[in-house]
Amino acid sequence: MITFFGKSLLYCYILSGAWLFNRATDTNFHPLHVSTTDVSFNAQDNQLEVICTIFTDDFEVALEKQFRTKADLTKPEMHAAMDAFVKNYVNSHLQLKTGAAPLALNYIGYEINREAVNVYLESAKIAAPKKIDAEVSLLQNVYDDQLNIEHMTVAGNRKSAKLDYPAKKVTQTF
């Protein structure tokens, strides 16, 4: 009887472990809430080029929360509608300055890259910056463990910073 009971417990542990493993590998579940923002000065075009990379599922949750509508960034037929939401969201959660005034960032578009979304922006023509101030609050309206990583490159000099929630501001001098 004890042997039967012991084997039953073993099977329960195995089955529950398999369920937990399947939950952890679910495509909509990941324990890390992170985005990266790569800001590079293009000396040929005299522009800042920006790429924000955000997990697709997290980004959809943030869009739904901010705009109170269903978001699906992966469906081609919804791409045009999602463009407006992505543009407005990123413009309200990312601000760059190379002087006293914030830079206007022109939204280029977004694309799906595996489990992430790449959002592309660029500035108007500017002089090579000696300092870049960034205020980044991507996904901080959803996750209190959000980590935003900022990379800034000017004249081949790359500097990076990590912004743990609730931190939003970083300044790099070149």
C-alpha positions as CSV (number, residue, x, y, z in Angstrom):
1,M,0.0,0.0,0.0
2,I,2.8,2.4,0.9
3,T,4.6,1.5,-2.4
4,F,1.4,2.3,-4.4
5,F,0.9,5.6,-2.5
6,G,4.6,6.6,-3.0
7,K,4.4,5.8,-6.8
8,S,1.1,7.8,-7.0
9,L,2.9,10.8,-5.5
10,L,5.8,10.4,-7.9
11,Y,3.4,10.4,-10.8
12,C,1.7,13.5,-9.5
13,Y,5.0,15.3,-9.2
14,I,6.0,14.3,-12.7
15,L,2.7,15.4,-14.2
16,S,2.6,18.7,-12.3
17,G,6.2,19.3,-13.3
18,A,5.3,18.8,-17.0
19,W,2.4,21.2,-16.6
20,L,4.6,23.8,-15.1
21,F,7.3,23.3,-17.8
22,N,4.7,23.7,-20.5
23,R,3.4,26.9,-18.8
24,A,7.0,28.3,-18.7
25,T,7.5,27.7,-22.4
26,D,4.2,29.2,-23.4
27,T,4.8,31.7,-26.2
28,N,2.9,34.4,-24.2
29,F,4.8,34.0,-21.0
30,H,8.3,35.2,-20.2
31,P,9.6,36.4,-16.9
32,L,11.7,39.3,-18.2
33,H,10.1,42.7,-19.1
34,V,12.8,44.5,-21.1
35,S,13.1,46.8,-24.1
36,T,16.2,48.2,-25.8
37,T,16.4,51.6,-27.5
38,D,19.4,52.1,-29.9
39,V,20.1,55.7,-30.8
40,S,22.8,56.2,-33.4
41,F,24.0,59.4,-35.0
42,N,24.3,59.0,-38.8
43,A,27.0,61.4,-39.8
44,Q,26.3,61.1,-43.5
45,D,22.6,62.1,-43.1
46,N,23.2,64.2,-40.0
47,Q,20.3,62.5,-38.2
48,L,19.7,60.4,-35.1
49,E,18.4,57.0,-36.1
50,V,16.4,55.2,-33.4
51,I,15.4,51.5,-33.1
52,C,13.2,50.4,-30.2
53,T,13.0,46.7,-29.6
54,I,10.1,45.5,-27.4
55,F,8.6,42.0,-26.8
56,T,5.5,41.8,-29.0
57,D,3.2,40.4,-26.3
58,D,4.3,43.1,-23.7
59,F,3.9,45.8,-26.3
60,E,0.4,44.7,-27.2
61,V,-0.6,44.8,-23.5
62,A,0.8,48.3,-23.2
63,L,-1.0,49.5,-26.4
64,E,-4.3,48.0,-25.2
65,K,-3.9,49.6,-21.8
66,Q,-3.1,53.1,-23.2
67,F,-5.6,53.1,-26.1
68,R,-8.3,50.8,-24.6
69,T,-8.6,48.7,-27.8
70,K,-7.5,45.3,-28.9
71,A,-4.0,45.3,-30.3
72,D,-2.5,42.7,-32.6
73,L,0.8,43.7,-34.1
74,T,1.3,40.4,-36.0
75,K,-1.7,40.4,-38.3
76,P,-0.8,42.0,-41.7
77,E,-4.4,43.2,-42.2
78,M,-4.1,45.3,-39.0
79,H,-0.7,46.8,-39.7
80,A,-2.0,50.1,-40.9
81,A,-4.3,50.5,-37.9
82,M,-1.6,49.5,-35.5
83,D,0.9,52.0,-37.0
84,A,-1.1,54.9,-35.5
85,F,-1.1,53.3,-32.1
86,V,2.6,52.4,-32.2
87,K,3.6,55.9,-33.4
88,N,1.5,57.6,-30.6
89,Y,2.7,55.2,-27.9
90,V,6.4,55.6,-28.7
91,N,6.2,59.3,-29.1
92,S,4.6,59.6,-25.7
93,H,7.1,57.3,-24.0
94,L,10.4,58.3,-25.7
95,Q,11.9,61.8,-25.7
96,L,15.4,62.7,-26.9
97,K,17.2,66.0,-26.6
98,T,20.6,67.2,-27.9
99,G,20.0,70.7,-26.7
100,A,17.4,72.6,-24.7
101,A,14.4,71.5,-26.8
102,P,13.1,67.9,-27.4
103,L,13.8,66.5,-30.8
104,A,10.8,65.7,-33.1
105,L,11.2,62.1,-34.0
106,N,9.7,61.0,-37.4
107,Y,8.1,57.6,-37.2
108,I,9.2,55.3,-40.0
109,G,7.3,52.2,-39.1
110,Y,7.5,48.9,-37.2
111,E,8.2,45.3,-38.1
112,I,7.9,42.0,-36.3
113,N,11.3,40.3,-35.6
114,R,10.6,36.9,-34.1
115,E,9.1,37.5,-30.6
116,A,9.9,41.2,-30.7
117,V,8.8,44.4,-32.5
118,N,11.3,46.8,-33.9
119,V,10.1,50.4,-34.1
120,Y,12.0,52.8,-36.4
121,L,12.3,56.5,-35.9
122,E,14.6,59.3,-37.1
123,S,15.3,62.9,-36.3
124,A,15.5,65.8,-38.7
125,K,19.0,67.0,-39.7
126,I,21.0,68.1,-36.6
127,A,24.7,68.8,-35.9
128,A,26.7,66.0,-34.4
129,P,25.6,65.9,-30.7
130,K,28.0,66.4,-27.9
131,K,25.3,65.2,-25.4
132,I,22.1,63.2,-25.7
133,D,19.4,63.3,-23.0
134,A,16.8,60.5,-23.2
135,E,13.6,60.1,-21.2
136,V,12.3,56.5,-21.8
137,S,9.3,55.1,-20.1
138,L,8.4,52.3,-22.5
139,L,6.1,49.7,-20.9
140,Q,6.5,51.3,-17.5
141,N,2.7,51.9,-17.6
142,V,2.3,48.1,-17.5
143,Y,5.2,46.5,-15.6
144,D,6.8,47.6,-12.3
145,D,9.8,45.4,-13.1
146,Q,10.4,46.9,-16.5
147,L,14.0,47.3,-17.6
148,N,14.8,49.7,-20.4
149,I,18.3,49.5,-21.9
150,E,19.6,52.5,-23.8
151,H,22.5,52.4,-26.3
152,M,23.7,55.7,-27.8
153,T,26.4,55.9,-30.5
154,V,28.1,59.0,-31.9
155,A,31.2,58.9,-34.1
156,G,31.7,55.2,-33.3
157,N,31.6,55.9,-29.5
158,R,28.9,53.7,-28.0
159,K,27.6,54.2,-24.5
160,S,24.9,52.2,-22.7
161,A,22.7,52.6,-19.7
162,K,20.2,50.5,-17.8
163,L,17.0,52.1,-16.6
164,D,15.3,50.0,-13.9
165,Y,11.7,51.0,-13.1
166,P,10.9,53.7,-12.1
167,A,14.0,55.4,-13.6
168,K,13.3,57.1,-16.9
169,K,16.2,59.5,-17.6
170,V,19.7,59.1,-18.9
171,T,22.3,61.5,-20.3
172,Q,25.4,60.5,-22.3
173,T,28.2,62.9,-23.2
174,F,30.3,62.3,-26.3
